Amino acid sequence: VNLCLLMEKLTGKTIKYNTKLLANRHKRVSNVTNALAIFEEEGIELVGIGAQDIVDGKEGLILGLLWTLIQKYQVTERDELFKWVNAILAEYGLKARNFSTSWKDGKGICAI
């Protein structure tokens, strides 16, 4: 759901996603698949990452995806991405100060 909300914020497009029974892996994968489809519509090339990778919490791939988003939606959108990241991290008592050293312990990426 968070990834779908982020893409809606960045692109202004509406994404169909489930908000109920997210303990169900199939629904989480479906939500991420819908968000990834928007990436492709926006011309964001996804190499070596799929919905299952995100749902499984593969840190390196997710960080690569975040970096791709930062590069695509620079300047004001980057600030929006940073606000979104910190809103998610706040739910876990965490805060990112930047997009580099704040991720070294892996806690932030796991929260996202």
C-alpha positions in Angstrom: 0.0 0.0 0.0 2.8 2.4 0.9 4.5 2.0 -2.5 1.1 2.6 -4.3 0.6 5.7 -2.2 4.1 7.0 -3.1 3.6 6.4 -6.8 0.2 8.2 -6.7 1.9 11.2 -4.9 4.8 11.3 -7.4 2.9 10.7 -10.6 -0.6 12.1 -9.8 -2.1 8.9 -11.2 -4.6 6.7 -9.3 -3.5 3.1 -8.6 -5.8 0.3 -7.8 -4.7 -1.5 -4.6 -6.1 -3.6 -1.8 -6.2 -2.3 1.8 -7.8 -5.2 3.4 -6.2 -8.6 4.4 -2.7 -7.4 3.7 -1.4 -10.4 5.7 -2.3 -12.3 2.5 0.9 -12.5 0.4 -1.0 -12.6 -2.8 -2.7 -9.3 -2.2 0.6 -7.6 -1.2 2.2 -8.9 -4.4 -0.8 -7.7 -6.4 -0.5 -4.2 -4.9 3.3 -4.0 -5.7 2.6 -5.3 -9.2 0.2 -2.5 -9.7 2.7 0.1 -8.5 5.4 -1.4 -10.7 3.1 -1.1 -13.7 3.0 2.7 -13.1 6.8 2.7 -13.0 6.9 1.2 -16.5 4.2 3.7 -17.7 6.4 6.5 -16.4 9.4 5.2 -18.3 11.2 3.8 -15.3 13.3 0.8 -16.3 13.1 -2.0 -13.7 16.0 -4.4 -14.1 16.2 -7.4 -11.9 13.4 -6.5 -9.5 9.9 -7.8 -9.3 6.9 -7.5 -6.9 8.0 -10.7 -5.1 11.4 -9.1 -4.3 9.8 -6.1 -2.7 7.3 -8.1 -0.7 10.2 -10.4 0.4 12.1 -7.3 1.6 15.2 -7.8 -0.5 17.1 -4.8 0.8 19.6 -4.2 -2.0 16.9 -4.3 -4.7 14.6 -2.0 -2.7 17.4 0.5 -2.2 18.1 0.4 -5.9 14.5 1.0 -6.6 14.4 4.0 -4.2 17.5 5.4 -5.8 15.9 5.0 -9.2 12.9 7.0 -8.0 15.1 9.7 -6.5 16.9 10.1 -9.9 13.6 10.1 -11.8 11.7 12.5 -9.6 14.4 15.0 -8.6 14.2 18.4 -6.8 10.7 18.9 -5.4 9.7 15.3 -5.9 12.8 14.2 -4.1 11.6 16.2 -1.1 8.2 14.4 -1.3 10.0 11.1 -1.4 12.0 12.0 1.6 8.8 13.0 3.5 7.1 9.8 2.5 10.1 7.7 3.6 10.2 9.5 7.0 6.4 9.1 7.5 6.8 5.4 7.1 9.9 5.2 9.3 8.1 7.3 12.0 5.7 4.4 12.5 8.7 2.3 13.6 10.3 5.1 15.7 13.0 5.7 13.0 14.1 8.7 11.0 16.3 9.0 7.9 18.6 12.0 7.7 19.6 11.3 4.1 19.5 8.7 1.4 22.9 7.2 2.1 24.2 6.7 5.6 20.8 6.5 7.2 20.3 3.1 5.6 23.5 1.3 6.7 21.9 -0.6 9.7 19.1 -2.0 7.5 16.3 -1.0 9.9 14.9 1.7 7.6 14.7 -0.5 4.5 13.0 -3.3 6.6 10.5 -0.8 7.8 9.6 0.3 4.3 
